[in-house]
Amino acid sequence: MRRHTYGACATSPGLIPWWSASPAGPRMSFQRLRTDFDFAILMALGSITLFGLAPFMLFRLADGQWLAFAIDSVIMLCICLALVHIWRGGSIARAALLVAATNSLGCVVVGMVLGLPGVLWAYVALIGNFLLLERRRATLASLLIIGFLIVHGGAFANVLERAMFAVTATVCAGFAFAFAYRAGLQRRQLESLAEHDPLTGAHNRRAMERELPIAIEASRRQQLPVGLAVLDLDYFKHINDAYGHEAGDRVLVDFAGLVIRATRKGDRFFRYGGEEFVLVLPGVDRRALRTVSEFLRASVAEQLRCGNERVTVSIGAATLAAGEDVAQWMARADAAMYQAKQRGRDQVVVADDPAPAEEPPPTAYRMKPRRFPLRPASPASRRPPPK
């Protein structure tokens, strides 16, 4: 499916999406230990592995087991690099893959070198893989661990020990798979309920308050602009009073569907409250922000109807300024939206814009097929008087 790009400042496909990138800095990393489950799990597992391996590494150093000491040192070094990577704002997925690969390969090598005592680490790796990796990757890694240790066979005194390991390791991996599947399903359901508006399907205010600081940090780290638009439906109280709240809800659903279909996959759309919405556009400069906002305004005016009346939207937008925080950024966009209301509604105002006569014309965009069928416009459509 083709997604829109907004001029030369469109987000590069190679960049990590801003809402999944971690904010840089120790303060934000400590905060993520409480709010980001994946980040906390990886930090916890990595730290426990480091503290668990350290005594054995020192014992092997003192005992002169140089090969085992070297293997433990490499494992600890790789895990340390992964933890430092995510603490400084790197990709959690890549760090988790590095930790899982290190644990899996390490337990196989240690099992081949030390025999049965080394094989015991395989159970730790089997469970850890399902906590760190997607289930298919974790299953593949677990099968490789079990297969290599069984085929090598040097750790087992006889066939019975080999068979017992195969059965117990497979059962352990099966339990871990079932737990990971159920936990992942419940987590997705809870996240969807906690971060999405049940009526419109847009992200809710809680998600917005969590993601806006991340968007700011990602913009500064990647040195790309980011735009924010506040969209407020005009005369929405009149719609509720004249047609009922059920009709008003249909307007909100149709409006949210229109905006979601018209924007890119990487854009984030939130319901701020009532008939007010917020749209965050990474990689969009000021001129492109005006183009997108004008396109959305025109699309709403052209396609949305309630009864015999057309629905319009006022939009205030602002690009992130240097040194600006979330509150200041939102305040500028909100003030621009109120300017659009004062100019007669069905308007777009970008913060610090030139005078209306100097504004550049919006670029035409093509809409995707409409998901929610809308009522046809009546020739007698007109805007209701303000309440």
C-alpha positions as CSV (number, residue, x, y, z in Angstrom):
1,M,0.0,0.0,0.0
2,R,1.4,3.4,-1.0
3,R,1.9,5.9,1.8
4,H,2.2,9.6,1.4
5,T,5.5,11.5,1.5
6,Y,5.5,15.1,2.4
7,G,8.2,16.7,0.3
8,A,12.0,16.5,0.7
9,C,11.9,16.2,4.5
10,A,9.9,12.9,4.5
11,T,11.2,10.3,7.0
12,S,13.9,8.0,5.6
13,P,12.8,4.3,5.6
14,G,16.1,3.4,7.2
15,L,15.4,5.4,10.4
16,I,14.0,3.8,13.5
17,P,10.4,5.0,13.9
18,W,10.3,7.7,16.6
19,W,7.6,6.1,18.7
20,S,9.7,2.9,19.1
21,A,13.0,4.7,19.6
22,S,14.1,5.3,23.1
23,P,14.9,8.8,24.3
24,A,18.6,9.4,25.0
25,G,19.9,10.3,28.4
26,P,20.2,8.6,31.8
27,R,17.1,10.3,33.2
28,M,14.9,9.1,30.4
29,S,16.4,5.6,30.6
30,F,15.6,5.4,34.3
31,Q,12.0,6.5,33.5
32,R,11.7,3.8,30.8
33,L,12.5,1.1,33.4
34,R,9.1,1.9,34.8
35,T,7.2,2.5,31.6
36,D,8.7,0.3,28.8
37,F,8.2,-3.4,29.3
38,D,10.7,-4.6,26.6
39,F,13.4,-2.2,27.8
40,A,12.9,-3.3,31.5
41,I,12.9,-7.0,30.6
42,L,16.1,-6.8,28.5
43,M,17.9,-4.7,31.2
44,A,16.8,-7.2,33.9
45,L,17.8,-10.4,32.0
46,G,21.1,-8.9,30.9
47,S,22.0,-7.7,34.4
48,I,21.1,-11.0,36.0
49,T,23.1,-12.9,33.4
50,L,26.1,-10.7,34.1
51,F,25.9,-11.1,37.8
52,G,25.4,-14.8,37.5
53,L,28.3,-15.4,35.2
54,A,30.8,-13.1,37.0
55,P,31.6,-15.6,39.9
56,F,32.1,-18.5,37.5
57,M,34.4,-16.4,35.3
58,L,36.5,-15.4,38.3
59,F,36.7,-19.0,39.5
60,R,37.8,-20.2,36.0
61,L,40.4,-17.5,35.9
62,A,41.8,-18.6,39.4
63,D,41.6,-22.3,38.4
64,G,43.5,-21.8,35.2
65,Q,40.6,-22.8,32.9
66,W,41.6,-20.4,30.2
67,L,39.3,-21.5,27.4
68,A,36.2,-21.4,29.6
69,F,37.3,-18.1,31.0
70,A,37.7,-16.7,27.5
71,I,34.2,-17.9,26.5
72,D,32.6,-16.3,29.6
73,S,34.5,-13.1,28.9
74,V,33.2,-12.9,25.4
75,I,29.6,-13.6,26.5
76,M,29.8,-10.9,29.2
77,L,31.3,-8.4,26.8
78,C,28.5,-8.9,24.2
79,I,25.8,-8.5,26.9
80,C,27.5,-5.4,28.2
81,L,27.6,-3.9,24.7
82,A,23.9,-4.7,24.2
83,L,22.9,-3.1,27.5
84,V,24.9,0.1,26.9
85,H,23.4,0.3,23.4
86,I,19.8,0.4,24.6
87,W,20.6,2.6,27.6
88,R,22.0,5.2,25.2
89,G,18.8,5.1,23.1
90,G,19.6,2.3,20.6
91,S,17.3,-0.3,19.1
92,I,15.8,-2.7,21.6
93,A,15.2,-5.3,18.9
94,R,18.8,-5.4,17.8
95,A,20.1,-5.5,21.4
96,A,17.7,-8.4,22.2
97,L,18.8,-10.3,19.2
98,L,22.5,-9.9,20.2
99,V,21.8,-11.0,23.8
100,A,19.8,-14.0,22.6
101,A,22.4,-15.0,20.0
102,T,25.2,-14.7,22.6
103,N,23.4,-16.8,25.2
104,S,22.4,-19.5,22.7
105,L,25.9,-19.8,21.1
106,G,27.6,-19.5,24.5
107,C,25.6,-22.3,26.1
108,V,26.4,-24.6,23.1
109,V,30.1,-23.8,23.2
110,V,30.3,-24.1,27.0
111,G,28.4,-27.4,26.9
112,M,30.9,-28.8,24.3
113,V,33.9,-27.6,26.3
114,L,32.8,-28.3,29.9
115,G,30.4,-31.2,29.4
116,L,27.3,-31.7,31.5
117,P,27.9,-28.7,33.8
118,G,27.9,-26.5,30.7
119,V,24.7,-28.1,29.3
120,L,22.8,-26.9,32.3
121,W,23.1,-23.3,30.9
122,A,20.9,-24.5,28.0
123,Y,17.8,-24.2,30.1
124,V,18.5,-20.6,30.9
125,A,19.0,-19.8,27.2
126,L,15.8,-21.6,26.2
127,I,13.7,-19.6,28.5
128,G,15.5,-16.4,27.8
129,N,15.1,-16.7,24.0
130,F,11.3,-16.7,24.4
131,L,11.4,-13.6,26.6
132,L,13.7,-11.7,24.2
133,L,12.8,-12.8,20.7
134,E,9.7,-13.1,18.5
135,R,8.3,-16.7,18.9
136,R,9.4,-18.1,15.6
137,R,12.9,-16.9,16.0
138,A,13.0,-18.1,19.6
139,T,11.7,-21.6,18.5
140,L,14.3,-21.8,15.8
141,A,17.1,-20.8,18.2
142,S,15.9,-23.3,20.8
143,L,15.8,-26.2,18.3
144,L,19.3,-25.3,17.2
145,I,20.6,-25.4,20.8
146,I,19.0,-28.7,21.5
147,G,20.0,-30.2,18.2
148,F,23.7,-29.2,18.4
149,L,24.1,-30.5,22.0
150,I,22.4,-33.8,21.2
151,V,24.3,-34.3,17.9
152,H,27.7,-33.4,19.6
153,G,26.9,-35.7,22.5
154,G,30.2,-35.1,24.3
155,A,28.5,-33.9,27.4
156,F,26.5,-37.1,28.0
157,A,27.8,-40.4,29.3
158,N,25.3,-42.6,27.5
159,V,22.3,-42.6,25.3
160,L,19.9,-42.4,28.2
161,E,21.3,-39.1,29.4
162,R,21.1,-37.7,25.9
163,A,17.5,-38.8,25.6
164,M,16.6,-37.3,29.0
165,F,18.2,-34.0,28.0
166,A,16.3,-34.0,24.7
167,V,12.9,-34.6,26.4
168,T,13.4,-32.1,29.3
169,A,14.8,-29.4,27.1
170,T,12.0,-29.8,24.6
171,V,9.4,-29.7,27.4
172,C,11.0,-26.6,28.9
173,A,11.0,-24.9,25.5
174,G,7.4,-25.9,25.0
175,F,6.3,-24.3,28.3
176,A,8.3,-21.2,27.4
177,F,6.6,-21.0,24.0
178,A,3.1,-21.3,25.6
179,F,3.9,-18.7,28.2
180,A,5.3,-16.3,25.6
181,Y,2.3,-16.7,23.4
182,R,-0.3,-16.1,26.1
183,A,1.7,-13.2,27.6
184,G,2.1,-11.6,24.2
185,L,-1.6,-11.9,23.4
186,Q,-2.7,-10.4,26.7
187,R,-0.2,-7.7,26.5
188,R,-1.3,-6.6,23.0
189,Q,-4.9,-6.6,24.2
190,L,-4.1,-4.5,27.2
191,E,-1.9,-2.1,25.2
192,S,-4.7,-1.6,22.7
193,L,-7.3,-0.9,25.4
194,A,-4.9,1.4,27.3
195,E,-3.7,3.5,24.3
196,H,-6.6,3.6,21.9
197,D,-9.8,5.5,21.9
198,P,-12.6,2.9,21.8
199,L,-14.9,5.0,19.6
200,T,-12.6,6.3,16.8
201,G,-9.6,3.8,16.9
202,A,-7.2,6.7,17.2
203,H,-4.5,6.7,19.9
204,N,-5.8,8.3,23.1
205,R,-4.4,11.2,25.3
206,R,-2.4,8.8,27.5
207,A,-0.5,7.5,24.5
208,M,0.0,11.1,23.3
209,E,1.5,12.1,26.6
210,R,3.9,9.2,26.4
211,E,4.9,9.5,22.8
212,L,5.4,13.3,22.4
213,P,8.5,13.5,24.5
214,I,9.9,10.5,22.5
215,A,9.1,12.3,19.2
216,I,11.0,15.4,20.4
217,E,14.0,13.4,21.4
218,A,14.0,11.4,18.2
219,S,13.7,14.6,16.1
220,R,16.7,16.1,17.8
221,R,18.8,13.0,17.7
222,Q,18.1,12.3,14.0
223,Q,18.2,16.0,13.2
224,L,14.9,15.9,11.3
225,P,12.0,18.3,11.7
226,V,8.7,17.2,13.2
227,G,5.3,18.8,12.8
228,L,2.2,18.8,15.1
229,A,-1.3,19.7,14.1
230,V,-4.3,20.3,16.4
231,L,-7.6,19.5,14.6
232,D,-10.9,20.7,16.0
233,L,-14.2,20.0,14.3
234,D,-16.3,23.1,13.8
235,Y,-19.8,23.5,15.3
236,F,-19.7,20.0,16.8
237,K,-22.1,21.1,19.6
238,H,-24.6,22.0,16.9
239,I,-24.3,18.6,15.4
240,N,-25.0,16.9,18.7
241,D,-27.9,19.2,19.4
242,A,-29.5,19.0,16.0
243,Y,-28.9,15.3,15.1
244,G,-28.2,13.6,18.4
245,H,-25.1,12.2,20.0
246,E,-25.2,9.0,17.9
247,A,-24.8,11.1,14.7
248,G,-22.0,13.0,16.4
249,D,-20.3,9.8,17.2
250,R,-20.6,8.7,13.5
251,V,-19.0,12.0,12.5
252,L,-16.1,11.4,14.9
253,V,-15.6,7.9,13.5
254,D,-15.7,9.1,9.9
255,F,-13.4,11.9,10.6
256,A,-10.8,9.7,12.3
257,G,-11.0,7.2,9.5
258,L,-10.4,9.9,6.9
259,V,-7.3,11.3,8.6
260,I,-5.8,7.8,9.3
261,R,-6.2,6.8,5.6
262,A,-4.8,10.1,4.3
263,T,-1.6,10.0,6.4
264,R,1.5,7.9,6.4
265,K,2.1,4.7,8.4
266,G,4.7,6.6,10.5
267,D,2.4,9.5,11.4
268,R,0.6,9.3,14.8
269,F,-3.0,10.3,15.3
270,F,-4.5,11.0,18.7
271,R,-7.9,11.9,20.1
272,Y,-7.1,14.7,22.6
273,G,-10.6,15.0,23.9
274,G,-14.1,15.5,22.6
275,E,-14.0,16.7,19.0
276,E,-10.3,17.7,19.3
277,F,-7.5,15.6,17.7
278,V,-3.7,15.8,17.5
279,L,-1.6,14.6,14.5
280,V,2.2,14.2,14.8
281,L,4.1,14.1,11.5
282,P,7.8,13.1,11.8
283,G,10.2,14.4,9.1
284,V,7.8,17.2,8.0
285,D,9.0,20.8,7.7
286,R,6.9,23.9,8.0
287,R,5.9,24.2,4.3
288,A,5.1,20.5,4.1
289,L,3.1,20.8,7.4
290,R,0.9,23.5,5.8
291,T,0.4,21.3,2.7
292,V,-0.7,18.3,4.7
293,S,-3.0,20.4,6.9
294,E,-4.6,22.1,3.9
295,F,-5.2,18.7,2.3
296,L,-6.9,17.3,5.4
297,R,-9.0,20.4,5.8
298,A,-10.2,20.3,2.1
299,S,-10.8,16.5,2.3
300,V,-13.0,16.9,5.4
301,A,-15.0,19.8,3.9
302,E,-15.5,17.8,0.7
303,Q,-16.3,14.4,2.1
304,L,-17.8,14.6,5.5
305,R,-21.6,15.3,5.9
306,C,-24.0,15.1,8.8
307,G,-27.6,15.1,7.5
308,N,-27.8,18.0,5.0
309,E,-24.9,19.9,6.5
310,R,-21.2,19.6,5.7
311,V,-18.7,19.1,8.4
312,T,-15.6,21.3,8.6
313,V,-12.4,21.3,10.7
314,S,-10.1,24.1,11.9
315,I,-6.5,23.2,12.1
316,G,-3.6,24.8,14.0
317,A,-0.1,23.5,13.3
318,A,3.5,24.1,14.4
319,T,6.9,22.6,13.7
320,L,9.1,21.9,16.7
321,A,11.4,24.8,17.5
322,A,14.9,24.6,19.0
323,G,14.8,24.2,22.8
324,E,11.0,23.7,22.9
325,D,9.4,21.2,25.2
326,V,6.1,19.4,24.8
327,A,4.0,22.0,26.6
328,Q,5.4,24.9,24.6
329,W,5.0,23.0,21.3
330,M,1.4,22.1,22.1
331,A,0.6,25.6,23.2
332,R,1.8,27.1,19.9
333,A,-0.2,24.6,17.8
334,D,-3.3,25.1,20.0
335,A,-3.0,28.9,19.7
336,A,-2.8,28.6,15.9
337,M,-6.0,26.4,16.0
338,Y,-7.8,29.2,17.9
339,Q,-6.6,31.7,15.3
340,A,-8.2,29.5,12.6
341,K,-11.5,29.6,14.6
342,Q,-11.3,33.3,14.8
343,R,-10.7,33.7,11.1
344,G,-14.1,32.1,10.4
345,R,-13.4,28.3,10.9
346,D,-12.7,25.8,8.1
347,Q,-9.2,27.3,8.1
348,V,-5.5,26.3,8.5
349,V,-3.1,28.4,10.5
350,V,0.5,27.4,10.9
351,A,2.3,29.0,13.8
352,D,4.5,31.9,12.8
353,D,3.0,31.8,9.3
354,P,3.2,34.8,6.9
355,A,0.1,36.8,6.2
356,P,-2.7,34.9,4.4
357,A,-2.0,36.6,1.1
358,E,1.5,35.3,1.2
359,E,0.7,31.7,2.0
360,P,1.8,29.1,-0.6
361,P,-1.0,27.1,-2.3
362,P,-1.4,23.6,-1.0
363,T,-0.2,20.7,-3.1
364,A,-2.9,18.3,-4.4
365,Y,-3.0,14.8,-2.8
366,R,-4.9,11.7,-3.7
367,M,-7.0,10.0,-1.1
368,K,-7.2,6.3,-0.6
369,P,-10.6,4.5,-1.0
370,R,-13.0,5.5,1.8
371,R,-13.5,2.9,4.5
372,F,-16.6,4.5,6.1
373,P,-19.4,5.2,3.6
374,L,-20.7,8.8,4.0
375,R,-24.0,10.3,3.1
376,P,-24.1,12.3,-0.1
377,A,-24.1,16.0,0.1
378,S,-27.3,17.9,-0.4
379,P,-27.4,21.0,-2.7
380,A,-29.0,22.8,0.2
381,S,-26.0,22.1,2.5
382,R,-24.9,25.1,4.4
383,R,-22.9,25.9,7.6
384,P,-25.1,26.3,10.7
385,P,-25.0,29.5,12.6
386,P,-22.4,29.6,15.5
387,K,-23.7,28.7,18.9
